Amino acid sequence: MRQIIFLIIFVGAIGFFVYNLRRILSYIKLAQPENRFDHPLQRIKNVLKIGLAQSKILREPVAGLIHVLIFWGFLLFLLAVLEAIIQGFYPPFSWHFLGPIFSLLTLVQDFFGLFVIIAVLWALYRRFVQKVARLQLEGHGLDAAAILLMILGVVVAMFGQNITHIANANFQLADYELRPVSFFFSGLFFSGATETSKTLYEFFWWMHIIVVFAFMNFLPYSKHFHVVTSLPNVYFKKVGPHKNALKKLNLEDENFTQYGASDFEHLNWKQVLDGFACTECGRCTASCPAANTGKKLSPREIIGSIRRRTEAKAPLLLAGAGEDNEIIQKTLVHNYITDDELWACTTCMACVYECPVTIEHVDSIVDMRRNLVLTESNFPAELNVVFKNIETNFTPWAFNSQDRANWAEGMNIKTMAEDPGGEYLFWVGCAGSFDARYQKVTKAFAQIMQKANIDFRILGVEEKCNGDTARRLGNEYLAQMMMQENTETLNNYGVKKIVTGCPHCYNSLKHEYPQFGGNFEVIHHSEMIQKLLGEGKIKLKEGNANSKITYHDSCYLGRYNDIYDSPRDPLKMIDGVELVEMKRSRDKGFCCGAGGGRMFLEEKEGTRININRAEEAVNTSADTIASACPFCMTMMTDGVKSLDKAEEVQVKDIAELILENSV
């Protein structure tokens, strides 16, 4: 009878779970195709490092340790679960035939059982007593409590089985069986086999089975479905040298009328899978500069909205519901996600970097911006001027394109038109060409290269906006126009190597221009300066400086391109300089607020991002804030002025600091 009851429960539980997997998979298949099957070795490596070794989880040590204990305990208990399931068909079954492996298995399970109990209780304390802010999501407290209590139930049931099993065997363990924790508690509660111990064994066995099957079938309706989807999501994350590049839209397809994403089915299948992989841990929102300064944007809510919209609309699409259906008529953009949320994003990648299951928030946000700009012509009024300037002046500002090389007058710098030779093309960028403050940085870096006898050229009036601003603001058409025209110019001159002081230009030229046939070796000016100092081509003065400097990480240098040391190392080499770090630095650096086109949009909600960051820099007591990006320099300078600290704290580019202290 026991086996018959178990068989009915087993078939029902497995059948319902498979049904839900097929249901959710059918939703994901409604989204757009995307090739995520390349670079299999790199993908497996990511699963091992991020998925199994939990490298991203451990970026937050306390919460990370809790999760690692629960995660690895969960994996180790799978064999105990499988053993209990097999016992449903064949009660005497045990893994003891594995020999020494069984010893290791039972020993580890016994101790990890205690660790998991502690971790679950700790997690419940953090969520319901300590009330960690990022975990307080309305309506999800019961969900989290249910999952944690079920995990606790599985472990208690496992221990209950082991303790009563030992008692029923009169404390005679099977060959290779090592269960010191269970043995201790068995001796504490029992003196040997009794009717009670036998009854309790059956109770704990059924408890184990029922809790496991309940847990399994609760998952598809819970945020904890990430137990199933997180490892696949990690496997399918973007990989390769250009992994942080935005995808190119095919604007030449006359039959395609939907540019960007207004609803879930316009996203690619990985972006929809992101919604089902989200753990709702809140790390993305906790690191988001917009969320931290009182904006409506919450990366967690963006991804959660994608899942909610998918679950609402997908069943209707599969059932053939018509356009007159009230739910069908709604859209992801506007009805689930507001325009203000989308425009608040600085594309700093902090959310993506912190996400333990490698969700790609920024790509989804930009795709929805593309819909607003290209399909709906619906965007903030300030951008009309920006887009018009890029289209007519080839720069976001209202400067005459013929003045682009005026900064170089009297410096004896050749253009490619004058002499197409030279080892490097110095890509100056719009800010470096037109912004009065950043022109000083452009000149400083040019002087450094001249001092080091670097043979370089500039494009002068032939250089145009690199397209980054337009692309991240969703104007893919305008971005592609700039990128194609610049690529044609560079290729016509046979350019091979490019150096630039702008991280946005750097990222675009290096990772997105290959989409348009522009394949160049691109380095940032900080890398060039580091190289020249290392080779002795630039020498620094001795005993000259007496300064405390803090360096502000550019998001597009740091999180986008893993460049953290080349801007810092030259500063450390200046005699008399003390380099002090802000609390949020390197890959945890806080955005200046200018990325993603936010440089050209007013902040109408909350406090200004640049003031938040400038305050952190000022609090280090540094007399100089060093930057390596024109946008960062502008935002940090404005932030320092807003704090009335302009007389006490300078903002300088690393090129200026090195030139000032060079021989």
C-alpha positions as CSV (number, residue, x, y, z in Angstrom):
1,M,0.0,0.0,0.0
2,R,2.9,2.3,0.9
3,Q,4.4,1.9,-2.6
4,I,1.0,2.5,-4.3
5,I,0.4,5.7,-2.4
6,F,3.9,6.9,-3.0
7,L,3.6,6.1,-6.8
8,I,0.4,8.2,-7.0
9,I,2.0,11.1,-5.3
10,F,5.2,10.7,-7.3
11,V,3.5,10.6,-10.7
12,G,1.3,13.5,-9.8
13,A,4.1,15.7,-8.4
14,I,6.5,15.0,-11.3
15,G,3.7,15.4,-13.9
16,F,2.6,18.8,-12.5
17,F,6.2,20.0,-12.3
18,V,6.9,19.0,-16.0
19,Y,3.6,20.7,-17.0
20,N,4.8,24.0,-15.4
21,L,8.2,23.7,-17.0
22,R,6.6,23.2,-20.4
23,R,4.2,26.1,-19.8
24,I,7.0,28.6,-18.9
25,L,9.2,27.4,-21.8
26,S,6.3,28.0,-24.2
27,Y,6.1,31.6,-22.9
28,I,9.8,32.1,-23.4
29,K,9.6,30.8,-26.9
30,L,7.3,33.6,-27.9
31,A,10.2,36.0,-27.6
32,Q,12.7,36.9,-30.3
33,P,15.5,34.5,-31.4
34,E,19.0,35.1,-30.2
35,N,22.1,33.0,-30.6
36,R,23.4,32.2,-27.1
37,F,25.0,28.8,-27.9
38,D,28.5,30.1,-29.0
39,H,31.6,29.9,-26.9
40,P,30.5,26.8,-25.0
41,L,33.7,26.5,-23.0
42,Q,33.4,30.0,-21.7
43,R,29.8,29.4,-20.8
44,I,30.6,26.3,-18.8
45,K,33.4,28.2,-17.1
46,N,30.8,30.9,-16.1
47,V,28.5,28.2,-14.7
48,L,31.3,26.8,-12.6
49,K,32.5,30.2,-11.4
50,I,29.4,32.2,-11.0
51,G,26.8,29.5,-10.7
52,L,28.4,26.8,-8.6
53,A,31.3,28.7,-6.9
54,Q,28.8,31.6,-6.2
55,S,31.4,34.3,-7.0
56,K,28.9,37.1,-7.4
57,I,26.9,36.1,-4.4
58,L,30.0,36.4,-2.2
59,R,30.5,40.0,-3.3
60,E,28.2,40.7,-0.3
61,P,29.9,38.6,2.4
62,V,27.2,38.2,5.0
63,A,24.3,37.5,2.7
64,G,26.6,35.6,0.4
65,L,27.7,33.2,3.1
66,I,24.1,32.5,4.0
67,H,23.2,31.7,0.4
68,V,26.3,29.6,-0.2
69,L,25.5,27.4,2.8
70,I,21.9,27.0,1.7
71,F,22.9,26.5,-2.0
72,W,25.6,23.9,-1.4
73,G,23.5,22.2,1.3
74,F,20.7,22.0,-1.3
75,L,23.0,20.3,-3.8
76,L,24.4,17.9,-1.3
77,F,20.9,17.0,-0.1
78,L,19.8,16.1,-3.6
79,L,21.4,12.6,-3.1
80,A,19.5,12.3,0.2
81,V,16.3,13.3,-1.6
82,L,17.0,10.8,-4.4
83,E,17.7,8.1,-1.8
84,A,14.3,8.8,-0.1
85,I,12.5,8.7,-3.5
86,I,14.1,5.4,-4.5
87,Q,13.1,4.1,-1.1
88,G,9.5,4.8,-2.0
89,F,9.8,2.0,-4.6
90,Y,12.4,-0.1,-2.8
91,P,12.5,0.6,1.0
92,P,15.9,-1.1,1.8
93,F,17.7,1.1,-0.7
94,S,20.8,2.9,0.5
95,W,23.9,4.5,-1.1
96,H,26.2,2.4,1.1
97,F,27.4,0.4,-1.9
98,L,29.4,3.5,-2.9
99,G,32.0,2.5,-0.3
100,P,34.3,5.3,0.8
101,I,32.3,7.8,-1.2
102,F,29.4,7.0,1.0
103,S,31.5,7.9,4.1
104,L,32.2,11.3,2.6
105,L,28.6,11.8,1.5
106,T,27.1,11.0,4.9
107,L,29.7,13.0,6.8
108,V,29.3,16.1,4.7
109,Q,25.5,15.8,4.7
110,D,25.5,15.5,8.5
111,F,27.5,18.7,9.1
112,F,26.0,20.7,6.2
113,G,22.6,19.9,7.7
114,L,23.5,21.9,10.7
115,F,25.0,24.7,8.6
116,V,21.8,25.0,6.5
117,I,19.6,25.1,9.6
118,I,21.8,28.0,10.9
119,A,21.7,29.7,7.5
120,V,17.9,29.4,7.2
121,L,17.4,30.8,10.7
122,W,19.9,33.6,9.9
123,A,18.0,34.4,6.7
124,L,14.7,34.5,8.5
125,Y,16.2,36.9,11.1
126,R,17.6,39.2,8.4
127,R,14.4,39.4,6.6
128,F,11.8,39.6,9.4
129,V,13.7,40.9,12.4
130,Q,16.6,42.9,11.1
131,K,14.5,43.8,8.1
132,V,17.3,44.5,5.6
133,A,15.9,47.2,3.3
134,R,16.6,45.6,-0.1
135,L,14.7,42.4,1.1
136,Q,11.5,44.3,2.0
137,L,9.5,43.8,-1.2
138,E,5.7,44.2,-0.7
139,G,3.8,40.9,-1.0
140,H,6.9,38.7,-1.0
141,G,7.4,38.1,2.7
142,L,5.2,35.0,2.8
143,D,6.8,33.7,-0.4
144,A,10.3,33.9,1.1
145,A,9.1,32.5,4.5
146,A,7.4,29.6,2.8
147,I,10.5,28.7,0.8
148,L,12.8,29.0,3.8
149,L,10.5,27.0,6.0
150,M,10.3,24.2,3.4
151,I,14.1,24.1,3.1
152,L,14.2,23.9,6.9
153,G,11.5,21.1,6.7
154,V,13.6,19.1,4.3
155,V,16.7,19.3,6.5
156,V,14.7,18.5,9.7
157,A,13.1,15.5,7.9
158,M,16.5,14.3,6.7
159,F,17.9,14.5,10.3
160,G,14.7,12.8,11.6
161,Q,15.2,9.9,9.2
162,N,18.8,9.5,10.0
163,I,18.3,9.7,13.8
164,T,15.5,7.2,13.8
165,H,17.3,5.0,11.3
166,I,20.3,4.8,13.7
167,A,18.0,3.9,16.6
168,N,16.2,1.3,14.6
169,A,19.6,-0.3,13.7
170,N,20.4,-0.3,17.4
171,F,23.3,2.1,16.7
172,Q,25.0,-0.4,14.3
173,L,25.8,1.8,11.4
174,A,26.2,0.3,7.9
175,D,29.6,-0.1,6.3
176,Y,31.2,3.3,5.5
177,E,28.3,5.2,7.2
178,L,29.6,8.2,9.1
179,R,26.9,10.4,10.7
180,P,28.4,11.8,14.0
181,V,25.7,14.6,14.4
182,S,22.8,12.2,13.8
183,F,24.4,9.6,16.0
184,F,24.7,12.0,18.9
185,F,21.1,13.1,18.7
186,S,19.9,9.5,18.2
187,G,21.6,8.5,21.5
188,L,20.1,11.6,23.1
189,F,16.5,10.6,22.2
190,F,16.6,6.8,21.9
191,S,18.2,3.8,23.5
192,G,17.5,1.5,20.6
193,A,14.8,0.3,18.3
194,T,11.3,0.8,19.6
195,E,7.8,1.1,18.0
196,T,8.1,4.8,18.5
197,S,11.4,5.1,16.6
198,K,9.9,2.9,13.8
199,T,6.8,5.1,13.6
200,L,8.8,8.3,13.6
201,Y,11.0,7.0,10.8
202,E,8.0,6.5,8.6
203,F,6.7,10.0,9.6
204,F,10.0,11.7,8.8
205,W,10.3,9.8,5.5
206,W,6.8,10.9,4.4
207,M,7.6,14.4,5.6
208,H,10.8,14.4,3.5
209,I,8.9,13.3,0.4
210,I,5.9,15.6,0.8
211,V,8.0,18.7,1.6
212,V,10.3,18.0,-1.4
213,F,7.4,17.6,-3.8
214,A,5.6,20.6,-2.4
215,F,8.8,22.7,-2.7
216,M,9.3,21.5,-6.3
217,N,5.8,22.5,-7.4
218,F,5.7,25.7,-5.5
219,L,8.8,27.0,-7.3
220,P,7.2,27.8,-10.7
221,Y,4.8,30.2,-8.9
222,S,7.4,31.7,-6.8
223,K,10.4,34.1,-7.1
224,H,12.4,31.1,-6.1
225,F,11.9,29.6,-9.5
226,H,15.5,30.8,-9.9
227,V,16.5,27.5,-8.2
228,V,15.6,26.0,-11.7
229,T,16.5,28.9,-14.0
230,S,19.6,30.5,-12.5
231,L,22.2,28.1,-13.8
232,P,20.8,28.1,-17.4
233,N,20.6,31.9,-17.2
234,V,24.3,32.1,-16.2
235,Y,25.1,29.7,-19.0
236,F,23.4,31.9,-21.6
237,K,24.8,35.3,-20.4
238,K,26.6,37.4,-23.0
239,V,30.2,36.3,-23.5
240,G,33.1,37.1,-25.8
241,P,35.3,40.2,-26.2
242,H,32.3,42.4,-27.1
243,K,29.9,41.1,-24.5
244,N,28.9,44.5,-23.2
245,A,28.1,45.9,-26.7
246,L,24.5,46.7,-27.6
247,K,23.1,44.6,-30.4
248,K,22.8,46.1,-33.8
249,L,19.2,46.6,-35.2
250,N,18.6,45.7,-38.8
251,L,17.2,49.1,-39.9
252,E,17.3,48.0,-43.6
253,D,14.5,45.5,-43.2
254,E,11.5,47.2,-44.8
255,N,9.1,44.6,-43.6
256,F,10.0,45.2,-39.9
257,T,8.0,47.9,-38.2
258,Q,8.7,47.2,-34.5
259,Y,12.0,48.8,-33.5
260,G,12.9,48.1,-29.9
261,A,10.6,46.5,-27.5
262,S,7.2,47.7,-26.4
263,D,6.1,44.3,-25.0
264,F,7.7,41.1,-23.8
265,E,7.5,39.3,-27.1
266,H,9.7,42.0,-28.7
267,L,12.5,41.2,-26.3
268,N,14.8,38.2,-27.0
269,W,14.2,34.9,-25.2
270,K,17.2,35.5,-22.9
271,Q,15.7,38.8,-21.7
272,V,12.4,37.0,-21.0
273,L,14.3,34.2,-19.2
274,D,15.9,36.9,-17.1
275,G,12.5,37.6,-15.6
276,F,12.1,34.0,-14.5
277,A,15.7,33.8,-13.2
278,C,15.4,36.9,-11.0
279,T,15.9,36.1,-7.3
280,E,14.5,39.5,-6.3
281,C,17.4,39.9,-4.0
282,G,17.5,43.6,-4.7
283,R,21.3,43.8,-5.2
284,C,20.7,45.5,-8.5
285,T,18.5,48.2,-7.1
286,A,20.8,48.7,-4.0
287,S,23.7,49.5,-6.4
288,C,21.7,51.6,-8.9
289,P,22.7,55.3,-8.8
290,A,19.2,56.3,-9.9
291,A,17.5,54.3,-7.2
292,N,20.0,55.5,-4.6
293,T,19.1,59.1,-5.3
294,G,15.3,58.9,-5.2
295,K,14.4,58.2,-8.8
296,K,11.5,55.9,-9.8
297,L,13.9,53.4,-11.5
298,S,14.4,50.0,-9.8
299,P,16.2,47.5,-12.0
300,R,14.6,44.7,-9.9
301,E,11.2,46.1,-10.7
302,I,12.1,46.3,-14.4
303,I,12.9,42.6,-14.6
304,G,10.0,41.7,-12.3
305,S,7.6,43.6,-14.6
306,I,8.9,41.6,-17.6
307,R,8.0,38.4,-15.8
308,R,4.6,39.7,-14.7
309,R,3.8,40.9,-18.2
310,T,4.9,37.6,-19.7
311,E,2.7,35.6,-17.3
312,A,-0.3,37.8,-18.0
313,K,-0.1,38.0,-21.8
314,A,1.7,34.8,-23.0
315,P,-1.2,32.4,-22.1
316,L,-3.6,34.6,-24.0
317,L,-1.3,34.7,-27.1
318,L,-1.0,30.9,-27.0
319,A,-4.8,30.6,-26.7
320,G,-5.3,32.8,-29.7
321,A,-6.9,35.7,-27.9
322,G,-7.8,38.7,-30.1
323,E,-6.7,42.3,-30.1
324,D,-9.9,43.3,-28.4
325,N,-8.8,41.5,-25.2
326,E,-8.2,44.0,-22.4
327,I,-4.9,42.4,-21.3
328,I,-3.7,42.0,-24.8
329,Q,-4.3,45.8,-25.4
330,K,-1.9,46.7,-22.6
331,T,1.9,46.9,-23.2
332,L,5.0,46.3,-21.1
333,V,6.1,49.8,-21.7
334,H,3.7,52.4,-20.2
335,N,1.3,49.9,-18.4
336,Y,4.0,47.9,-16.5
337,I,7.1,50.1,-16.8
338,T,6.8,53.9,-17.0
339,D,8.8,56.1,-19.3
340,D,10.4,57.9,-16.4
341,E,11.8,54.6,-15.1
342,L,13.5,54.0,-18.5
343,W,14.9,57.5,-18.9
344,A,16.4,57.5,-15.4
345,C,18.9,54.8,-16.3
346,T,22.6,55.8,-16.6
347,T,23.6,52.5,-18.2
348,C,26.4,52.3,-15.6
349,M,26.1,48.4,-15.5
350,A,26.2,48.3,-11.7
351,C,22.9,46.3,-11.8
352,V,24.3,43.8,-14.2
353,Y,27.7,43.6,-12.4
354,E,26.0,42.9,-9.1
355,C,23.4,40.4,-10.3
356,P,24.2,36.9,-9.0
357,V,22.3,35.2,-11.8
358,T,23.7,37.5,-14.6
359,I,20.5,39.3,-15.6
360,E,21.1,41.9,-18.4
361,H,19.0,44.8,-17.2
362,V,20.7,47.5,-19.4
363,D,20.0,45.7,-22.7
364,S,16.3,45.4,-21.9
365,I,16.1,49.1,-20.8
366,V,17.8,50.3,-24.0
367,D,15.5,48.1,-26.1
368,M,12.5,49.7,-24.5
369,R,14.1,53.2,-25.1
370,R,14.5,52.2,-28.7
371,N,10.8,51.6,-29.0
372,L,10.0,55.0,-27.4
373,V,12.3,56.8,-29.8
374,L,12.1,54.9,-33.1
375,T,8.5,53.5,-33.0
376,E,6.6,56.0,-30.9
377,S,8.8,59.2,-31.3
378,N,8.2,59.6,-27.6
379,F,11.1,61.0,-25.6
380,P,12.0,63.9,-23.3
381,A,11.9,67.3,-25.0
382,E,15.5,68.0,-24.2
383,L,16.6,65.3,-26.6
384,N,15.1,67.0,-29.6
385,V,18.0,69.5,-29.5
386,V,20.6,66.7,-28.8
387,F,19.5,64.5,-31.7
388,K,19.3,67.6,-34.0
389,N,22.8,68.7,-33.1
390,I,24.3,65.2,-33.7
391,E,22.6,65.0,-37.0
392,T,23.6,68.4,-38.3
393,N,26.8,69.3,-36.3
394,F,28.0,65.7,-35.6
395,T,28.2,66.6,-31.9
396,P,25.5,66.6,-29.1
397,W,26.3,70.3,-28.6
398,A,25.5,73.3,-30.8
399,F,29.0,73.8,-32.0
400,N,30.1,74.3,-35.6
401,S,31.7,71.0,-36.8
402,Q,34.3,73.1,-38.6
403,D,35.7,74.2,-35.2
404,R,36.4,70.7,-34.1
405,A,40.2,71.0,-34.4
406,N,40.5,74.6,-33.2
407,W,42.0,73.3,-29.9
408,A,45.1,72.1,-31.7
409,E,46.1,75.5,-33.2
410,G,49.8,76.2,-32.7
411,M,50.5,72.7,-31.4
412,N,51.9,71.3,-34.7
413,I,49.6,68.4,-34.8
414,K,48.9,66.9,-38.2
415,T,45.5,65.7,-39.4
416,M,45.1,62.5,-41.4
417,A,44.1,64.6,-44.4
418,E,47.5,66.4,-44.2
419,D,49.5,63.2,-43.6
420,P,47.8,59.8,-43.3
421,G,50.8,58.3,-41.6
422,G,51.4,58.0,-37.9
423,E,51.3,55.0,-35.5
424,Y,48.2,56.2,-33.7
425,L,45.1,58.1,-34.5
426,F,44.2,60.3,-31.5
427,W,40.3,60.2,-31.3
428,V,39.6,63.4,-29.5
429,G,35.8,63.1,-29.1
430,C,33.2,65.8,-28.9
431,A,33.9,66.9,-25.3
432,G,37.7,67.0,-26.0
433,S,37.1,69.0,-29.1
434,F,34.5,71.6,-28.0
435,D,34.2,71.7,-24.1
436,A,36.5,74.5,-22.9
437,R,37.4,72.7,-19.7
438,Y,38.1,69.3,-21.4
439,Q,40.1,71.0,-24.2
440,K,42.8,71.5,-21.5
441,V,42.9,67.7,-21.0
442,T,43.1,67.1,-24.7
443,K,46.0,69.5,-25.0
444,A,47.7,67.9,-21.9
445,F,47.5,64.4,-23.4
446,A,48.7,65.6,-26.8
447,Q,51.7,67.2,-25.1
448,I,52.5,64.0,-23.2
449,M,52.5,62.1,-26.5
450,Q,54.7,64.7,-28.1
451,K,57.1,64.6,-25.2
452,A,57.3,60.8,-25.6
453,N,57.8,61.1,-29.4
454,I,54.6,59.2,-30.2
455,D,53.8,59.6,-33.9
456,F,50.1,60.4,-34.0
457,R,47.5,62.1,-36.1
458,I,43.9,63.5,-35.6
459,L,41.0,63.5,-37.9
460,G,40.1,67.1,-37.2
461,V,37.0,68.2,-38.9
462,E,36.4,64.7,-40.3
463,E,35.8,63.3,-36.9
464,K,32.1,62.9,-35.9
465,C,30.3,61.9,-32.7
466,N,31.1,58.3,-32.0
467,G,27.3,57.4,-31.7
468,D,27.4,56.2,-28.1
469,T,25.0,58.9,-26.8
470,A,22.4,58.5,-29.5
471,R,22.6,54.7,-29.2
472,R,22.0,54.5,-25.5
473,L,19.3,57.1,-25.7
474,G,17.5,54.7,-28.1
475,N,18.1,56.5,-31.3
476,E,19.7,53.6,-33.1
477,Y,19.1,55.2,-36.5
478,L,21.2,58.2,-35.7
479,A,23.8,56.2,-33.9
480,Q,24.3,53.9,-36.9
481,M,24.6,56.8,-39.2
482,M,27.5,58.2,-37.1
483,M,29.1,54.8,-36.7
484,Q,29.0,54.0,-40.4
485,E,30.3,57.4,-41.5
486,N,33.2,57.3,-39.0
487,T,34.0,53.7,-39.9
488,E,34.2,54.6,-43.6
489,T,36.5,57.5,-42.8
490,L,38.8,55.5,-40.5
491,N,39.0,52.6,-43.0
492,N,39.7,54.9,-45.9
493,Y,42.8,56.2,-44.0
494,G,43.8,52.6,-43.1
495,V,43.7,53.4,-39.4
496,K,44.9,50.4,-37.2
497,K,45.5,51.9,-33.8
498,I,43.4,54.5,-31.9
499,V,44.0,56.2,-28.6
500,T,41.2,58.2,-26.9
501,G,40.6,60.0,-23.6
502,C,36.9,59.4,-23.6
503,P,35.7,56.0,-22.1
504,H,32.5,56.3,-24.1
505,C,34.4,56.7,-27.4
506,Y,36.7,53.9,-26.3
507,N,34.0,51.5,-25.5
508,S,32.1,52.3,-28.7
509,L,35.1,52.2,-31.0
510,K,36.5,49.0,-29.5
511,H,33.3,46.9,-29.0
512,E,30.5,48.3,-31.2
513,Y,32.3,49.5,-34.4
514,P,33.2,45.9,-35.3
515,Q,29.4,45.6,-36.1
516,F,30.0,48.1,-38.9
517,G,33.3,46.8,-40.2
518,G,35.5,48.9,-38.0
519,N,38.1,46.7,-36.4
520,F,40.8,48.7,-34.6
521,E,43.2,48.3,-31.7
522,V,41.8,50.8,-29.3
523,I,43.5,52.0,-26.1
524,H,42.4,54.5,-23.5
525,H,44.7,57.5,-22.7
526,S,45.3,56.1,-19.2
527,E,46.7,52.9,-20.7
528,M,48.9,54.9,-23.0
529,I,50.2,57.0,-20.0
530,Q,50.8,53.9,-17.9
531,K,52.8,52.4,-20.8
532,L,54.9,55.5,-21.5
533,L,55.8,55.8,-17.8
534,G,56.7,52.1,-17.6
535,E,58.9,52.4,-20.7
536,G,60.6,55.6,-19.3
537,K,59.5,57.7,-22.2
538,I,57.8,60.0,-19.7
539,K,59.7,60.8,-16.5
540,L,58.2,62.3,-13.4
541,K,59.7,65.0,-11.1
542,E,60.9,64.1,-7.6
543,G,59.8,65.8,-4.4
544,N,57.4,68.1,-6.3
545,A,53.9,67.1,-5.2
546,N,52.3,67.1,-1.8
547,S,48.8,66.1,-2.5
548,K,46.1,63.7,-1.5
549,I,44.2,62.4,-4.5
550,T,41.1,60.3,-4.8
551,Y,40.3,58.6,-8.2
552,H,36.7,58.4,-9.5
553,D,36.1,55.3,-11.6
554,S,34.4,55.8,-14.9
555,C,31.7,53.1,-15.4
556,Y,32.6,52.7,-19.1
557,L,36.3,52.2,-18.2
558,G,35.7,50.0,-15.1
559,R,32.6,47.8,-15.3
560,Y,32.4,47.9,-19.1
561,N,36.1,47.2,-19.7
562,D,37.8,46.1,-16.5
563,I,40.2,49.1,-16.6
564,Y,40.9,49.9,-12.9
565,D,44.7,50.0,-12.5
566,S,46.0,52.0,-15.5
567,P,44.4,55.2,-14.2
568,R,45.6,54.6,-10.7
569,D,49.2,53.4,-11.3
570,P,50.4,56.7,-12.8
571,L,49.0,58.7,-9.9
572,K,50.7,56.4,-7.4
573,M,54.0,57.1,-9.3
574,I,53.8,60.8,-8.6
575,D,56.3,61.6,-5.8
576,G,54.4,63.0,-2.7
577,V,51.0,61.9,-3.8
578,E,48.8,59.9,-1.4
579,L,46.1,58.0,-3.3
580,V,43.0,57.5,-1.1
581,E,40.0,55.4,-2.2
582,M,36.4,56.2,-1.8
583,K,34.2,53.5,-0.2
584,R,32.5,52.8,-3.5
585,S,35.4,52.3,-5.8
586,R,36.7,50.0,-8.6
587,D,34.0,47.6,-9.6
588,K,31.7,48.9,-6.9
589,G,32.3,52.5,-8.1
590,F,29.3,54.9,-8.1
591,C,28.2,56.4,-11.4
592,C,28.7,60.2,-11.9
593,G,25.2,60.3,-13.5
594,A,26.1,61.2,-17.1
595,G,26.1,57.9,-18.9
596,G,23.3,56.6,-21.1
597,G,22.7,60.1,-22.4
598,R,21.8,61.4,-18.9
599,M,24.5,64.1,-19.5
600,F,21.8,65.9,-21.6
601,L,18.8,65.3,-19.4
602,E,17.8,67.1,-16.3
603,E,17.3,65.2,-13.0
604,K,13.8,66.1,-11.9
605,E,13.4,63.5,-9.2
606,G,15.2,63.0,-5.9
607,T,18.8,64.3,-5.4
608,R,21.4,64.7,-8.1
609,I,23.6,61.7,-8.7
610,N,26.7,63.8,-9.3
611,I,26.3,65.6,-5.9
612,N,26.0,62.2,-4.1
613,R,29.2,61.1,-5.7
614,A,31.0,64.4,-5.2
615,E,30.1,64.4,-1.5
616,E,31.7,60.9,-1.2
617,A,34.8,62.2,-2.9
618,V,35.0,65.3,-0.7
619,N,34.6,63.2,2.4
620,T,37.9,61.4,1.7
621,S,39.6,64.8,2.5
622,A,41.4,64.6,-0.8
623,D,42.4,68.0,-2.3
624,T,42.2,66.6,-5.8
625,I,39.6,64.4,-7.5
626,A,41.2,62.6,-10.4
627,S,39.1,61.4,-13.4
628,A,39.7,59.8,-16.7
629,C,36.5,60.7,-18.6
630,P,35.1,64.0,-19.9
631,F,31.6,63.3,-18.6
632,C,32.9,62.3,-15.2
633,M,35.0,65.5,-15.0
634,T,32.0,67.7,-15.8
635,M,29.7,66.0,-13.4
636,M,32.3,65.9,-10.5
637,T,33.2,69.6,-11.1
638,D,29.5,70.6,-10.9
639,G,29.1,68.4,-7.8
640,V,32.0,70.0,-6.0
641,K,30.7,73.5,-6.9
642,S,27.2,72.5,-5.6
643,L,28.8,71.6,-2.3
644,D,30.7,74.9,-2.2
645,K,34.0,73.1,-2.1
646,A,35.5,74.5,-5.4
647,E,38.1,76.5,-3.5
648,E,39.3,73.4,-1.5
649,V,39.0,70.6,-4.0
650,Q,40.2,70.5,-7.6
651,V,38.9,68.1,-10.3
652,K,41.6,67.1,-12.8
653,D,42.2,64.5,-15.4
654,I,45.1,62.1,-14.9
655,A,46.7,63.5,-18.1
656,E,46.8,66.9,-16.5
657,L,48.3,65.6,-13.3
658,I,51.0,63.6,-15.1
659,L,51.9,66.5,-17.4
660,E,52.2,68.9,-14.4
661,N,54.5,66.5,-12.6
662,S,56.6,65.4,-15.6
663,V,60.2,66.5,-16.3
